[in-house]
Amino acid sequence: MSARNESSYPGSMNNTRIGWPHPSRILSSTLTTWFSIIVLVSVVGAVFSLILLLVMLMQRPLLSKSVLLLFHLVLLEFVICAILNPMQHVASFRNLRGDPSEIDCGHFMVVYVTCVFTGYWNAIMLAIVRFLAATSNVAYKRVTTR
């Protein structure tokens, strides 16, 4: 048996005769597509969060305790969508392309995790208020009145 010639297989890196794209081009286009979709989702989330924040600020009678919980939750989501997620995605994109970024991961993660867990606690409080509103009108009024 003769030894196989690796350059004749379609998956070989040395195969230029068939014209298959080099793996780095595939990786580059995949990364660019991934980055574009992630940035689009972050921008759309930030824009809708900002619109919701502006509407909440313009409506003075809506400033009750439950609306303040909603406002705080939307504000946290805006910070995550507009600032923290794009920073994280740009750093990942640059590192995957071989261009290291200078982000202090320790401080960044403290801010990111604090925002995320604050949002979780806010959502829990909002769920409790909504549960009381649905099950006990007296308890809901006691919790929401000043």
C-alpha positions, 0 to 999 in steps of 0.5 A: 500500500502506498502512503496517502497524499494528504494534499489531495483530500478536500479537507486538506489545508494544502488543497488549493486546486479545488478552491475551498476557502481557507479556514481563517476566512471562514472563521473571520466571516463567522466572527463578523456575522456573529459580531454584527448580530450581537451588536444589532441586538444590543442596539435594538435593546438599548433603543427600546429601553431608552424609549421606555425610560423616556415614556416613564419619565414623561408620565408624572402620575406613573411614579408609584412604587411599582413603576419605580421598580419597573423604571429601575429594572429598565434602567439596569437593562439599558446599562447592560444593553448599551454599555456592558454587553457591547464592551464585552462583545468588542473585547471577545471579538478583538481577542478572537481575531488576534488583537488583544484588548485592554479591559480590566476583567476583574473590575468589569465583572464586578460591575456586570455581575452587580447590575445583573444581580440587582436586576434579579432582585428587582424582578423578584420584588416586582413579581412579589408586588404583582402576586400581591396585586393578583391575590390580595387587594388589601395586602397590595394596597398596604405594600404600595401606599406610602 
